[in-house]
Amino acid sequence: MKLFHKTSALSFYMIHSGFMAFKARVKEELDAAGGGNLDDLLDDDSLHAYYRNGDSPDYVAASLCPTCEED
């Protein structure tokens, strides 16, 4: 049973670190497009739904700020 707990902790860490990288990438995309602050536009629970669906950070940034244009 001890192995199960280590695996669960490792799985949680991998999922969480992947989500944090996804969130950072979406922030970068919004900053580049001049779309504002990600924390003001969307909370982590809603952003996690995009992450679970496998949506790209580019798509998420474009859907959060459709009027923003990239230079």
N, C-alpha and C positions, 0 to 999 in steps of 0.2 A: 504494500500500500504506500510505502514511502516513495517509491519510484513514481507512482501516479501523481503525487503532490509536486514532485520536482518537474514532471512533464507538464502539469497544469500551469505551474509558475512560469516555465519557459515559454509555453504557448501564449500565455497572457502577455508576457514581455514582448514576444515577437509581434503579436497583433498590435499592441499599444505603440511600440516603436515604429511600426509601419504606418499607423494612423498619424503619429506625430510628424513623420516625414511627409505624408500626404498633406497635412495641414500647413506645414511650412511651405510646401510647393504651391499650394493655393494662395497663400499670403504673398508669395513672390509674384505670382501671376497677377494678382489684384494690384499690387504696388506698381508693377510694370505698366499696367493699363490705366493706372490712376483711378482705381475703383473704390478706394477708401479702405477702411479698417475691417478685416474679416470678422473680428469679435463683435462689431456693431451690426454686421449684416446677418450673421448666422451663429447659432450656438453649437456646441460640440456634438450634441445629440443629433441634430439635423445634419451636420456635416458627416457624422459617422454613417448615416444612411447612404450618402453618396459613396463613401469609402467601401461599404459592404457591397454595394451594387457594382463596384469595379469601374466607376466613372473616372475619367482622366481629370487631373487638376485643371487642364485647359478648359474642359467642358464645364466644370464646376464654376470656375472664375467667369466664364462667359455667361452662364445662366444666372449668376448672382448680379452681374453688372452688364446687361445686354447693350447699353449705350456706350460703354467704354470701348475705346479703340486702342489697339497696340500701335506703337510707333515703329 
